[in-house]
Amino acid sequence: MAIIITDECINCGACEPECPNTAIYESSEDWKFSDGTSLKGVINLSTGESIDADFSQEPISDEYYYIVPSKCTECKGFHDEPQCAAVCPVDCCIPDENNIESETKLLEKQSFMHGK
C-alpha cells in the first residue's frame, strides 16, 4: 500500500528529499509523473489510462506535504522501510488503507517508473 501523510504534518519537509520516487510534494505544489523518474511523454498507467508524464497534475493537498499514491512504492526496490516514515518527527507518514498494493505490485511500479 502507499504511504499517506496525515493532517498532523508540521510541514517540516524532512520527508521530501528522502523519497526515491519523488512522490512527496510540498502543499499546493503541482506534481508530474516525470519528476524524479525515467517516465517521459505519453505513458500507459496500470489503470489503463494514458497520460503525458510531463503534464502538471493538481496538488493533492493545499495544507501540508502530500504523497502521490500512484508514485509511492513504500521505498520497495530501494530501502527496507519507507524513508518518509523513518525520518518524520511527528509520525504522520502512515500506511494508506485506501491504496493497498502487494509487494509485487509495488516493485512493478518501481520498475515502471525507473526503467529497471
C-alpha positions as CSV (number, residue, x, y, z in Angstrom):
1,M,0.0,0.0,0.0
2,A,1.1,3.6,-0.4
3,I,2.0,5.8,2.4
4,I,-0.1,8.8,3.3
5,I,0.8,12.0,5.2
6,T,-1.9,12.9,7.8
7,D,-3.1,16.3,8.8
8,E,-0.8,16.1,11.8
9,C,2.0,17.1,9.4
10,I,4.0,20.1,10.7
11,N,5.4,20.9,7.2
12,C,9.0,20.4,8.3
13,G,9.9,18.9,4.9
14,A,12.1,16.2,6.3
15,C,10.3,13.5,4.2
16,E,10.5,15.1,0.8
17,P,14.3,14.6,0.0
18,E,14.1,11.0,1.3
19,C,11.7,9.8,-1.3
20,P,13.4,7.8,-4.0
21,N,10.4,8.2,-6.3
22,T,9.9,11.9,-5.9
23,A,6.4,11.1,-4.7
24,I,6.3,13.7,-1.9
25,Y,5.4,17.3,-2.6
26,E,5.0,20.5,-0.6
27,S,1.5,21.6,-0.1
28,S,-0.1,23.4,-3.1
29,E,2.7,22.2,-5.4
30,D,1.8,20.7,-8.7
31,W,3.3,17.3,-9.5
32,K,4.3,15.2,-12.5
33,F,4.9,11.6,-13.2
34,S,8.2,12.6,-14.8
35,D,9.5,14.2,-11.6
36,G,12.4,12.0,-10.4
37,T,11.5,9.1,-12.7
38,S,12.5,8.0,-16.1
39,L,9.0,8.5,-17.4
40,K,8.7,10.9,-20.3
41,G,6.0,11.7,-22.9
42,V,2.8,9.6,-23.1
43,I,2.7,6.7,-20.6
44,N,0.2,4.0,-20.0
45,L,-0.7,3.6,-16.3
46,S,-1.7,0.3,-14.8
47,T,-5.3,1.6,-14.6
48,G,-5.4,1.6,-18.4
49,E,-5.3,5.4,-18.5
50,S,-2.8,7.1,-20.9
51,I,-1.3,10.4,-19.7
52,D,1.5,12.7,-20.5
53,A,4.2,12.2,-17.8
54,D,5.3,15.8,-18.2
55,F,1.9,17.2,-17.6
56,S,1.4,19.1,-14.3
57,Q,-1.1,17.5,-12.0
58,E,-3.2,19.2,-9.4
59,P,-1.9,19.2,-5.8
60,I,-3.4,16.6,-3.5
61,S,-3.2,18.9,-0.5
62,D,-3.0,22.7,-0.1
63,E,-2.4,22.5,3.7
64,Y,0.5,20.1,4.2
65,Y,3.0,17.9,2.4
66,Y,1.4,15.0,0.5
67,I,2.4,11.8,-1.2
68,V,1.2,10.9,-4.7
69,P,-0.2,7.3,-4.3
70,S,0.5,6.3,-7.9
71,K,4.2,7.1,-7.4
72,C,4.6,5.7,-3.9
73,T,6.2,2.3,-3.7
74,E,6.9,2.3,0.1
75,C,10.5,2.5,-1.0
76,K,10.4,-1.1,-2.3
77,G,13.3,-1.7,-4.6
78,F,15.4,1.0,-2.8
79,H,15.1,0.5,1.0
80,D,13.8,-1.9,3.6
81,E,11.3,0.6,5.0
82,P,9.5,3.7,3.9
83,Q,12.1,6.5,4.4
84,C,9.4,9.2,4.9
85,A,8.1,7.4,8.0
86,A,11.6,6.8,9.2
87,V,12.5,10.5,9.3
88,C,9.1,12.0,10.2
89,P,9.4,13.7,13.6
90,V,5.7,13.5,14.3
91,D,4.9,10.1,12.9
92,C,2.4,11.4,10.4
93,C,3.6,9.2,7.5
94,I,1.4,6.1,7.8
95,P,0.1,3.3,5.6
96,D,-2.8,4.4,3.3
97,E,-5.6,1.9,3.9
98,N,-7.3,3.2,0.7
99,N,-4.3,2.2,-1.5
100,I,-3.4,-1.4,-0.7
101,E,-0.9,-3.0,-3.0
102,S,1.2,-6.2,-2.8
103,E,4.9,-6.1,-2.6
104,T,5.0,-7.5,-6.2
105,K,2.8,-4.6,-7.4
106,L,5.0,-2.1,-5.6
107,L,8.1,-3.5,-7.2
108,E,6.4,-3.5,-10.6
109,K,5.5,0.2,-10.1
110,Q,9.1,0.9,-9.1
111,S,10.4,-0.8,-12.2
112,F,7.9,1.0,-14.4
113,M,8.9,4.4,-13.1
114,H,12.7,3.9,-13.1
115,G,13.1,1.6,-16.2
116,K,14.7,-1.2,-14.3
